[in-house]
């Protein structure tokens, strides 16, 4: 039996509008269930992401994975990768656990570690949505360091994002 809560809106619809661009993945199909590799109990592997068409003036990227359906008032951050160089337009499957490009670094996800944490909703909870977002940033550095919280990264993105590319998968345990 699943727990039913009202479905929250797409959290990115609540932010100031920005340009959009394309993101694709060989691991995540938009709106479809995640593969086992992207589930904490089965693979805990960051998905492949490839993007194109970022707005002019993009100087870096931030990649995030956010679950707005977690049973908390603030959702749950699964991945926050900051200061990806502007010439990088693809992350391979598992990139979160390998060498990062340029000066890119991870901020700890809500599970407390740097890197990617796969889907892990509570047993019997509703279907969760996992928003994989590539944020095009108009500065080479977002201006935070690895000690920042995902909320601080998100706050900075609200003022420095030129565009967003969004892909979301789902998962229910």
Secondary structure, DSSP 8 states (H G I E B T S, - for coil): ----------GGGGS---EE-EEE-SS--TTSB--GGGBTTTT-----EEEE---TT--EEEEEEEETTSSSTT-EEEEEEEEEETT--EE-TTGGGS--STT-EE-B-TTSSBS---B---TT---EEEEEEEEEESSSS-S--TTS-HHHHHHHHHHHEEEEEEEEEEE--
